[in-house]
Amino acid sequence: HFHGFETDYWRFTVGGEPQLWRAQLQGEGVHELWVSDNAGQLLQKVRAPGGAERIRLENLYLRPGEYFVGASGTDGDYRLLLRPLGPPDPNGEIEPNDAYQHALTLAIGQKRNGFLPELDDVDLYQFELAGPEHVRLTAFPPPDGTMSGVLAIGDNRGEISMIHGQIPGQPMVWDVFLSAGDYSLALNARSLSDAEYHVTLERLEWFDGSVDREPNNNPEHASQLTPTGDIKGELGATRSKTDWYEVPDITAPVEVRVPTWPGVHARLLDQNDLATNLLVRNAEGGGEAASLSPGRRYLLELTGSGDYDFNLFQTASAD
């Protein structure tokens, strides 16, 4: 029983072979539940969302030894449950995996599965690329749940691309061209489900002909356009709302035009001045146009949501 706002601690001992455990706290007024080892290191913690009468920690991988469980709440009876779940699935998640040092490895060709039973639970996966790769990461939410995911690089988890799932069960896909490095994928629930999610990592063809090579959501990662000036891509939905392109070398003065596309806004910039948009309204041919000079470097920024398909050096058929 919680008398006022109170924290109770319990000690338990794990014997036998390492296996997965579940800790669950039920009752009115429950606040937090956590498990730590006998050195005081926190293994996993969860806080109850407003009005919740049940919180739990799933897939705790515990080796033989002594552990502590802490439960806090306000003015009410509670029931605390600790239950062994057996040995882990080789492709299943193992808690704790909500920090980079505990991130689970995701190999190319591997399919992992896990649970996100609480809104503040985060599952973190990591993979390493020895050289430039075209890969596809796919997170399959439970049929009755939605998730968010962040693809990042490095120990400080510099964000590359974020996806917020909108429709229960709809896959979230990162189709990206990545350089060599250490990457991570962080997943968390947007709407709760007791069912499993799955996540896969696949290697794709490097020379696939695409121009919109994600990640290209900042000037440093701008995609290089081909000399023909063809541009085709997608903004928003499961992709970034910003695409950057580097215009091919200009050897003679040339006029370029960007047609009007629903939901898509364009800026053409000199690389030495990323604040001044060179595009102006083209009264005769529609869309926007700019005159480019040789010996300078230019970037094209597209923002918004929707598909686009045009040629920068020719008059496009769609306006």
Contacts in CASP RR format, 6 or more apart in sequence:
PFRMAT RR
TARGET T0000
AUTHOR 0000-0000-0000
METHOD contacts of the structure
MODEL  1
HFHGFETDYWRFTVGGEPQLWRAQLQGEGVHELWVSDNAGQLLQKVRAPG
GAERIRLENLYLRPGEYFVGASGTDGDYRLLLRPLGPPDPNGEIEPNDAY
QHALTLAIGQKRNGFLPELDDVDLYQFELAGPEHVRLTAFPPPDGTMSGV
LAIGDNRGEISMIHGQIPGQPMVWDVFLSAGDYSLALNARSLSDAEYHVT
LERLEWFDGSVDREPNNNPEHASQLTPTGDIKGELGATRSKTDWYEVPDI
TAPVEVRVPTWPGVHARLLDQNDLATNLLVRNAEGGGEAASLSPGRRYLL
ELTGSGDYDFNLFQTASAD
1 76 0 8 1.000
1 77 0 8 1.000
1 78 0 8 1.000
2 8 0 8 1.000
2 29 0 8 1.000
2 72 0 8 1.000
2 73 0 8 1.000
2 74 0 8 1.000
2 75 0 8 1.000
2 76 0 8 1.000
2 78 0 8 1.000
3 75 0 8 1.000
4 73 0 8 1.000
4 74 0 8 1.000
4 75 0 8 1.000
5 31 0 8 1.000
5 72 0 8 1.000
5 73 0 8 1.000
5 74 0 8 1.000
5 75 0 8 1.000
6 72 0 8 1.000
6 73 0 8 1.000
6 74 0 8 1.000
7 70 0 8 1.000
7 71 0 8 1.000
7 72 0 8 1.000
7 73 0 8 1.000
8 70 0 8 1.000
8 71 0 8 1.000
8 72 0 8 1.000
9 68 0 8 1.000
9 69 0 8 1.000
9 70 0 8 1.000
10 68 0 8 1.000
10 69 0 8 1.000
10 70 0 8 1.000
10 71 0 8 1.000
10 80 0 8 1.000
11 66 0 8 1.000
11 67 0 8 1.000
11 68 0 8 1.000
12 66 0 8 1.000
12 67 0 8 1.000
12 68 0 8 1.000
12 69 0 8 1.000
12 82 0 8 1.000
13 65 0 8 1.000
13 66 0 8 1.000
13 67 0 8 1.000
14 21 0 8 1.000
14 62 0 8 1.000
14 63 0 8 1.000
14 64 0 8 1.000
14 65 0 8 1.000
14 66 0 8 1.000
14 67 0 8 1.000
15 64 0 8 1.000
15 65 0 8 1.000
16 64 0 8 1.000
17 87 0 8 1.000
18 61 0 8 1.000
18 62 0 8 1.000
18 63 0 8 1.000
18 64 0 8 1.000
18 87 0 8 1.000
19 61 0 8 1.000
19 62 0 8 1.000
19 84 0 8 1.000
19 85 0 8 1.000
19 86 0 8 1.000
19 87 0 8 1.000
19 88 0 8 1.000
20 59 0 8 1.000
20 60 0 8 1.000
20 61 0 8 1.000
20 62 0 8 1.000
20 84 0 8 1.000
20 85 0 8 1.000
20 86 0 8 1.000
20 87 0 8 1.000
20 88 0 8 1.000
20 94 0 8 1.000
21 60 0 8 1.000
21 61 0 8 1.000
21 62 0 8 1.000
21 82 0 8 1.000
21 83 0 8 1.000
21 84 0 8 1.000
21 85 0 8 1.000
22 56 0 8 1.000
22 57 0 8 1.000
22 58 0 8 1.000
22 59 0 8 1.000
22 60 0 8 1.000
22 81 0 8 1.000
22 82 0 8 1.000
22 83 0 8 1.000
22 85 0 8 1.000
23 33 0 8 1.000
23 35 0 8 1.000
23 56 0 8 1.000
23 57 0 8 1.000
23 60 0 8 1.000
23 69 0 8 1.000
23 80 0 8 1.000
23 81 0 8 1.000
23 82 0 8 1.000
24 33 0 8 1.000
24 54 0 8 1.000
24 55 0 8 1.000
24 56 0 8 1.000
24 57 0 8 1.000
24 80 0 8 1.000
24 81 0 8 1.000
24 83 0 8 1.000
25 33 0 8 1.000
25 54 0 8 1.000
25 55 0 8 1.000
25 56 0 8 1.000
25 71 0 8 1.000
25 78 0 8 1.000
25 79 0 8 1.000
25 80 0 8 1.000
25 81 0 8 1.000
26 53 0 8 1.000
26 54 0 8 1.000
26 78 0 8 1.000
26 79 0 8 1.000
26 81 0 8 1.000
27 53 0 8 1.000
27 54 0 8 1.000
27 76 0 8 1.000
27 77 0 8 1.000
27 78 0 8 1.000
27 79 0 8 1.000
28 53 0 8 1.000
28 76 0 8 1.000
28 77 0 8 1.000
29 48 0 8 1.000
29 51 0 8 1.000
29 53 0 8 1.000
29 73 0 8 1.000
29 74 0 8 1.000
29 75 0 8 1.000
29 76 0 8 1.000
30 48 0 8 1.000
30 52 0 8 1.000
30 53 0 8 1.000
30 54 0 8 1.000
30 55 0 8 1.000
30 71 0 8 1.000
30 72 0 8 1.000
30 73 0 8 1.000
30 78 0 8 1.000
31 47 0 8 1.000
31 48 0 8 1.000
31 72 0 8 1.000
31 73 0 8 1.000
31 74 0 8 1.000
32 45 0 8 1.000
32 46 0 8 1.000
32 47 0 8 1.000
32 48 0 8 1.000
32 55 0 8 1.000
32 70 0 8 1.000
32 71 0 8 1.000
32 72 0 8 1.000
32 73 0 8 1.000
33 45 0 8 1.000
33 46 0 8 1.000
33 55 0 8 1.000
33 56 0 8 1.000
33 57 0 8 1.000
33 69 0 8 1.000
33 70 0 8 1.000
33 71 0 8 1.000
33 72 0 8 1.000
34 42 0 8 1.000
34 43 0 8 1.000
34 44 0 8 1.000
34 45 0 8 1.000
34 46 0 8 1.000
34 57 0 8 1.000
34 69 0 8 1.000
34 70 0 8 1.000
35 42 0 8 1.000
35 43 0 8 1.000
35 44 0 8 1.000
35 45 0 8 1.000
35 57 0 8 1.000
35 60 0 8 1.000
35 67 0 8 1.000
35 68 0 8 1.000
35 69 0 8 1.000
35 70 0 8 1.000
36 42 0 8 1.000
36 43 0 8 1.000
36 67 0 8 1.000
36 68 0 8 1.000
36 70 0 8 1.000
37 43 0 8 1.000
37 66 0 8 1.000
37 67 0 8 1.000
37 68 0 8 1.000
38 65 0 8 1.000
38 66 0 8 1.000
38 67 0 8 1.000
38 68 0 8 1.000
40 68 0 8 1.000
43 60 0 8 1.000
43 67 0 8 1.000
43 95 0 8 1.000
43 96 0 8 1.000
44 57 0 8 1.000
44 60 0 8 1.000
44 95 0 8 1.000
44 96 0 8 1.000
44 98 0 8 1.000
45 57 0 8 1.000
46 55 0 8 1.000
46 56 0 8 1.000
46 57 0 8 1.000
46 118 0 8 1.000
46 120 0 8 1.000
46 121 0 8 1.000
47 55 0 8 1.000
47 120 0 8 1.000
48 55 0 8 1.000
49 118 0 8 1.000
49 119 0 8 1.000
49 120 0 8 1.000
55 118 0 8 1.000
56 117 0 8 1.000
56 118 0 8 1.000
57 95 0 8 1.000
58 95 0 8 1.000
58 115 0 8 1.000
58 117 0 8 1.000
59 85 0 8 1.000
59 88 0 8 1.000
59 92 0 8 1.000
59 93 0 8 1.000
59 94 0 8 1.000
59 95 0 8 1.000
59 114 0 8 1.000
59 115 0 8 1.000
60 95 0 8 1.000
60 96 0 8 1.000
61 88 0 8 1.000
61 94 0 8 1.000
61 95 0 8 1.000
69 80 0 8 1.000
69 82 0 8 1.000
71 78 0 8 1.000
71 80 0 8 1.000
88 94 0 8 1.000
89 113 0 8 1.000
91 110 0 8 1.000
91 111 0 8 1.000
91 112 0 8 1.000
91 113 0 8 1.000
92 104 0 8 1.000
92 112 0 8 1.000
92 113 0 8 1.000
92 114 0 8 1.000
93 104 0 8 1.000
93 112 0 8 1.000
93 113 0 8 1.000
93 114 0 8 1.000
93 115 0 8 1.000
93 123 0 8 1.000
94 104 0 8 1.000
96 102 0 8 1.000
97 103 0 8 1.000
97 104 0 8 1.000
97 123 0 8 1.000
97 124 0 8 1.000
97 125 0 8 1.000
98 121 0 8 1.000
98 122 0 8 1.000
98 123 0 8 1.000
98 124 0 8 1.000
99 124 0 8 1.000
100 124 0 8 1.000
100 126 0 8 1.000
100 155 0 8 1.000
100 157 0 8 1.000
100 184 0 8 1.000
102 124 0 8 1.000
103 124 0 8 1.000
103 125 0 8 1.000
103 126 0 8 1.000
103 184 0 8 1.000
104 112 0 8 1.000
104 123 0 8 1.000
104 124 0 8 1.000
104 125 0 8 1.000
104 126 0 8 1.000
105 125 0 8 1.000
105 126 0 8 1.000
105 127 0 8 1.000
106 112 0 8 1.000
106 125 0 8 1.000
106 126 0 8 1.000
106 127 0 8 1.000
106 185 0 8 1.000
106 199 0 8 1.000
106 201 0 8 1.000
107 127 0 8 1.000
107 201 0 8 1.000
108 127 0 8 1.000
108 135 0 8 1.000
108 201 0 8 1.000
108 202 0 8 1.000
108 203 0 8 1.000
109 200 0 8 1.000
109 201 0 8 1.000
109 202 0 8 1.000
109 203 0 8 1.000
110 200 0 8 1.000
110 201 0 8 1.000
111 198 0 8 1.000
111 199 0 8 1.000
111 200 0 8 1.000
112 125 0 8 1.000
112 198 0 8 1.000
112 199 0 8 1.000
112 200 0 8 1.000
113 196 0 8 1.000
113 197 0 8 1.000
113 198 0 8 1.000
113 199 0 8 1.000
114 123 0 8 1.000
114 196 0 8 1.000
114 197 0 8 1.000
114 198 0 8 1.000
115 194 0 8 1.000
115 195 0 8 1.000
115 196 0 8 1.000
115 197 0 8 1.000
116 123 0 8 1.000
116 147 0 8 1.000
116 187 0 8 1.000
116 188 0 8 1.000
116 189 0 8 1.000
116 192 0 8 1.000
116 193 0 8 1.000
116 197 0 8 1.000
117 189 0 8 1.000
117 192 0 8 1.000
117 194 0 8 1.000
118 189 0 8 1.000
118 192 0 8 1.000
119 188 0 8 1.000
119 189 0 8 1.000
119 192 0 8 1.000
120 188 0 8 1.000
121 188 0 8 1.000
121 189 0 8 1.000
122 186 0 8 1.000
122 187 0 8 1.000
122 188 0 8 1.000
123 186 0 8 1.000
123 187 0 8 1.000
123 188 0 8 1.000
124 184 0 8 1.000
124 185 0 8 1.000
124 186 0 8 1.000
124 187 0 8 1.000
125 184 0 8 1.000
125 185 0 8 1.000
125 186 0 8 1.000
125 187 0 8 1.000
125 199 0 8 1.000
126 182 0 8 1.000
126 183 0 8 1.000
126 184 0 8 1.000
126 185 0 8 1.000
127 182 0 8 1.000
127 183 0 8 1.000
127 184 0 8 1.000
127 185 0 8 1.000
127 201 0 8 1.000
128 181 0 8 1.000
128 182 0 8 1.000
128 183 0 8 1.000
129 135 0 8 1.000
129 178 0 8 1.000
129 179 0 8 1.000
129 180 0 8 1.000
129 181 0 8 1.000
129 183 0 8 1.000
130 180 0 8 1.000
131 179 0 8 1.000
131 180 0 8 1.000
131 181 0 8 1.000
132 177 0 8 1.000
132 178 0 8 1.000
132 179 0 8 1.000
132 180 0 8 1.000
132 206 0 8 1.000
133 177 0 8 1.000
133 178 0 8 1.000
133 203 0 8 1.000
133 206 0 8 1.000
134 176 0 8 1.000
134 177 0 8 1.000
134 178 0 8 1.000
134 203 0 8 1.000
134 204 0 8 1.000
134 205 0 8 1.000
134 206 0 8 1.000
134 208 0 8 1.000
135 174 0 8 1.000
135 176 0 8 1.000
135 178 0 8 1.000
135 201 0 8 1.000
135 202 0 8 1.000
135 203 0 8 1.000
135 204 0 8 1.000
136 173 0 8 1.000
136 174 0 8 1.000
136 175 0 8 1.000
136 176 0 8 1.000
136 200 0 8 1.000
136 201 0 8 1.000
136 202 0 8 1.000
136 204 0 8 1.000
137 151 0 8 1.000
137 173 0 8 1.000
137 174 0 8 1.000
137 176 0 8 1.000
137 185 0 8 1.000
137 199 0 8 1.000
137 200 0 8 1.000
137 201 0 8 1.000
138 171 0 8 1.000
138 172 0 8 1.000
138 173 0 8 1.000
138 174 0 8 1.000
138 199 0 8 1.000
138 200 0 8 1.000
138 202 0 8 1.000
139 147 0 8 1.000
139 149 0 8 1.000
139 163 0 8 1.000
139 171 0 8 1.000
139 172 0 8 1.000
139 185 0 8 1.000
139 187 0 8 1.000
139 197 0 8 1.000
139 198 0 8 1.000
139 199 0 8 1.000
140 169 0 8 1.000
140 171 0 8 1.000
140 197 0 8 1.000
140 198 0 8 1.000
140 199 0 8 1.000
140 200 0 8 1.000
141 147 0 8 1.000
141 165 0 8 1.000
141 168 0 8 1.000
141 169 0 8 1.000
141 170 0 8 1.000
141 171 0 8 1.000
141 172 0 8 1.000
141 193 0 8 1.000
141 197 0 8 1.000
142 168 0 8 1.000
142 169 0 8 1.000
142 193 0 8 1.000
142 194 0 8 1.000
142 195 0 8 1.000
142 196 0 8 1.000
142 197 0 8 1.000
143 168 0 8 1.000
143 169 0 8 1.000
143 193 0 8 1.000
143 195 0 8 1.000
144 168 0 8 1.000
144 169 0 8 1.000
144 191 0 8 1.000
144 193 0 8 1.000
144 195 0 8 1.000
145 168 0 8 1.000
145 169 0 8 1.000
145 189 0 8 1.000
145 190 0 8 1.000
145 191 0 8 1.000
145 192 0 8 1.000
145 193 0 8 1.000
145 195 0 8 1.000
146 165 0 8 1.000
146 166 0 8 1.000
146 167 0 8 1.000
146 168 0 8 1.000
146 169 0 8 1.000
146 170 0 8 1.000
146 189 0 8 1.000
146 190 0 8 1.000
146 191 0 8 1.000
147 165 0 8 1.000
147 172 0 8 1.000
147 187 0 8 1.000
147 188 0 8 1.000
147 189 0 8 1.000
147 190 0 8 1.000
147 197 0 8 1.000
148 162 0 8 1.000
148 163 0 8 1.000
148 164 0 8 1.000
148 165 0 8 1.000
148 187 0 8 1.000
148 188 0 8 1.000
148 190 0 8 1.000
149 162 0 8 1.000
149 163 0 8 1.000
149 164 0 8 1.000
149 172 0 8 1.000
149 185 0 8 1.000
149 186 0 8 1.000
149 187 0 8 1.000
149 188 0 8 1.000
150 157 0 8 1.000
150 159 0 8 1.000
150 161 0 8 1.000
150 162 0 8 1.000
150 185 0 8 1.000
150 186 0 8 1.000
151 159 0 8 1.000
151 160 0 8 1.000
151 161 0 8 1.000
151 162 0 8 1.000
151 174 0 8 1.000
151 176 0 8 1.000
151 183 0 8 1.000
151 184 0 8 1.000
151 185 0 8 1.000
151 215 0 8 1.000
152 158 0 8 1.000
152 159 0 8 1.000
152 160 0 8 1.000
152 183 0 8 1.000
152 184 0 8 1.000
152 185 0 8 1.000
152 186 0 8 1.000
153 160 0 8 1.000
153 178 0 8 1.000
153 181 0 8 1.000
153 182 0 8 1.000
153 183 0 8 1.000
153 184 0 8 1.000
154 181 0 8 1.000
154 182 0 8 1.000
154 183 0 8 1.000
154 184 0 8 1.000
155 182 0 8 1.000
157 184 0 8 1.000
157 186 0 8 1.000
160 176 0 8 1.000
160 178 0 8 1.000
160 183 0 8 1.000
160 215 0 8 1.000
160 217 0 8 1.000
161 174 0 8 1.000
161 176 0 8 1.000
161 214 0 8 1.000
161 215 0 8 1.000
161 217 0 8 1.000
161 239 0 8 1.000
161 240 0 8 1.000
163 172 0 8 1.000
163 173 0 8 1.000
163 174 0 8 1.000
163 238 0 8 1.000
164 190 0 8 1.000
165 172 0 8 1.000
165 190 0 8 1.000
168 191 0 8 1.000
168 193 0 8 1.000
172 238 0 8 1.000
173 238 0 8 1.000
174 185 0 8 1.000
174 214 0 8 1.000
174 238 0 8 1.000
175 204 0 8 1.000
175 214 0 8 1.000
176 213 0 8 1.000
176 214 0 8 1.000
176 215 0 8 1.000
177 206 0 8 1.000
177 213 0 8 1.000
177 214 0 8 1.000
177 215 0 8 1.000
178 215 0 8 1.000
185 199 0 8 1.000
187 197 0 8 1.000
187 199 0 8 1.000
210 232 0 8 1.000
210 233 0 8 1.000
211 223 0 8 1.000
211 225 0 8 1.000
211 226 0 8 1.000
211 230 0 8 1.000
211 231 0 8 1.000
211 232 0 8 1.000
211 233 0 8 1.000
211 245 0 8 1.000
212 223 0 8 1.000
212 231 0 8 1.000
212 232 0 8 1.000
212 233 0 8 1.000
212 234 0 8 1.000
212 243 0 8 1.000
213 223 0 8 1.000
214 239 0 8 1.000
214 240 0 8 1.000
215 221 0 8 1.000
215 240 0 8 1.000
216 222 0 8 1.000
216 223 0 8 1.000
216 240 0 8 1.000
216 243 0 8 1.000
216 244 0 8 1.000
216 245 0 8 1.000
217 240 0 8 1.000
217 241 0 8 1.000
217 242 0 8 1.000
217 243 0 8 1.000
217 244 0 8 1.000
218 242 0 8 1.000
218 244 0 8 1.000
219 244 0 8 1.000
219 271 0 8 1.000
219 274 0 8 1.000
219 299 0 8 1.000
219 301 0 8 1.000
221 244 0 8 1.000
222 244 0 8 1.000
222 245 0 8 1.000
222 246 0 8 1.000
222 299 0 8 1.000
223 243 0 8 1.000
223 244 0 8 1.000
223 245 0 8 1.000
223 246 0 8 1.000
224 245 0 8 1.000
224 246 0 8 1.000
224 248 0 8 1.000
225 231 0 8 1.000
225 245 0 8 1.000
225 246 0 8 1.000
225 247 0 8 1.000
225 248 0 8 1.000
225 300 0 8 1.000
225 312 0 8 1.000
226 248 0 8 1.000
227 248 0 8 1.000
228 311 0 8 1.000
228 313 0 8 1.000
229 248 0 8 1.000
229 311 0 8 1.000
229 312 0 8 1.000
229 313 0 8 1.000
230 311 0 8 1.000
230 312 0 8 1.000
231 245 0 8 1.000
231 300 0 8 1.000
231 308 0 8 1.000
231 309 0 8 1.000
231 310 0 8 1.000
231 311 0 8 1.000
231 312 0 8 1.000
232 308 0 8 1.000
232 309 0 8 1.000
232 310 0 8 1.000
233 243 0 8 1.000
233 307 0 8 1.000
233 308 0 8 1.000
233 309 0 8 1.000
234 306 0 8 1.000
234 307 0 8 1.000
234 308 0 8 1.000
235 241 0 8 1.000
235 242 0 8 1.000
235 243 0 8 1.000
235 263 0 8 1.000
235 264 0 8 1.000
235 302 0 8 1.000
235 303 0 8 1.000
235 304 0 8 1.000
235 305 0 8 1.000
235 306 0 8 1.000
235 307 0 8 1.000
235 308 0 8 1.000
236 304 0 8 1.000
236 305 0 8 1.000
236 306 0 8 1.000
237 305 0 8 1.000
237 306 0 8 1.000
241 303 0 8 1.000
241 304 0 8 1.000
241 305 0 8 1.000
242 301 0 8 1.000
242 302 0 8 1.000
242 303 0 8 1.000
242 304 0 8 1.000
243 301 0 8 1.000
243 302 0 8 1.000
243 303 0 8 1.000
244 299 0 8 1.000
244 300 0 8 1.000
244 301 0 8 1.000
244 302 0 8 1.000
245 299 0 8 1.000
245 300 0 8 1.000
245 301 0 8 1.000
245 302 0 8 1.000
246 297 0 8 1.000
246 298 0 8 1.000
246 299 0 8 1.000
246 300 0 8 1.000
247 256 0 8 1.000
247 268 0 8 1.000
247 292 0 8 1.000
247 297 0 8 1.000
247 298 0 8 1.000
247 299 0 8 1.000
247 300 0 8 1.000
247 312 0 8 1.000
249 295 0 8 1.000
250 292 0 8 1.000
250 293 0 8 1.000
250 294 0 8 1.000
250 295 0 8 1.000
250 296 0 8 1.000
250 298 0 8 1.000
251 294 0 8 1.000
252 294 0 8 1.000
253 291 0 8 1.000
253 292 0 8 1.000
253 293 0 8 1.000
253 294 0 8 1.000
254 291 0 8 1.000
254 292 0 8 1.000
254 313 0 8 1.000
255 289 0 8 1.000
255 290 0 8 1.000
255 291 0 8 1.000
255 292 0 8 1.000
256 268 0 8 1.000
256 289 0 8 1.000
256 290 0 8 1.000
256 292 0 8 1.000
256 312 0 8 1.000
256 313 0 8 1.000
257 282 0 8 1.000
257 285 0 8 1.000
257 286 0 8 1.000
257 287 0 8 1.000
257 288 0 8 1.000
257 289 0 8 1.000
257 312 0 8 1.000
257 314 0 8 1.000
257 315 0 8 1.000
257 316 0 8 1.000
258 266 0 8 1.000
258 268 0 8 1.000
258 279 0 8 1.000
258 287 0 8 1.000
258 288 0 8 1.000
258 289 0 8 1.000
258 300 0 8 1.000
258 310 0 8 1.000
258 312 0 8 1.000
259 286 0 8 1.000
259 287 0 8 1.000
259 310 0 8 1.000
259 316 0 8 1.000
259 318 0 8 1.000
259 319 0 8 1.000
260 286 0 8 1.000
260 287 0 8 1.000
260 288 0 8 1.000
260 319 0 8 1.000
261 306 0 8 1.000
261 307 0 8 1.000
261 308 0 8 1.000
261 310 0 8 1.000
261 318 0 8 1.000
262 306 0 8 1.000
263 304 0 8 1.000
263 305 0 8 1.000
263 306 0 8 1.000
264 302 0 8 1.000
264 303 0 8 1.000
264 304 0 8 1.000
264 305 0 8 1.000
264 306 0 8 1.000
264 308 0 8 1.000
265 302 0 8 1.000
265 303 0 8 1.000
265 304 0 8 1.000
266 279 0 8 1.000
266 288 0 8 1.000
266 300 0 8 1.000
266 301 0 8 1.000
266 302 0 8 1.000
267 277 0 8 1.000
267 279 0 8 1.000
267 300 0 8 1.000
267 301 0 8 1.000
267 303 0 8 1.000
268 277 0 8 1.000
268 278 0 8 1.000
268 279 0 8 1.000
268 290 0 8 1.000
268 298 0 8 1.000
268 299 0 8 1.000
268 300 0 8 1.000
268 301 0 8 1.000
269 275 0 8 1.000
269 276 0 8 1.000
269 277 0 8 1.000
269 278 0 8 1.000
269 298 0 8 1.000
269 299 0 8 1.000
269 300 0 8 1.000
269 301 0 8 1.000
270 276 0 8 1.000
270 278 0 8 1.000
270 296 0 8 1.000
270 297 0 8 1.000
270 298 0 8 1.000
270 299 0 8 1.000
271 296 0 8 1.000
271 297 0 8 1.000
271 298 0 8 1.000
271 299 0 8 1.000
272 296 0 8 1.000
272 297 0 8 1.000
274 299 0 8 1.000
278 290 0 8 1.000
278 292 0 8 1.000
278 298 0 8 1.000
279 288 0 8 1.000
279 289 0 8 1.000
279 290 0 8 1.000
280 288 0 8 1.000
280 289 0 8 1.000
280 290 0 8 1.000
281 287 0 8 1.000
281 288 0 8 1.000
282 288 0 8 1.000
282 289 0 8 1.000
285 315 0 8 1.000
286 319 0 8 1.000
287 319 0 8 1.000
292 298 0 8 1.000
300 312 0 8 1.000
302 308 0 8 1.000
309 318 0 8 1.000
310 316 0 8 1.000
310 318 0 8 1.000
END
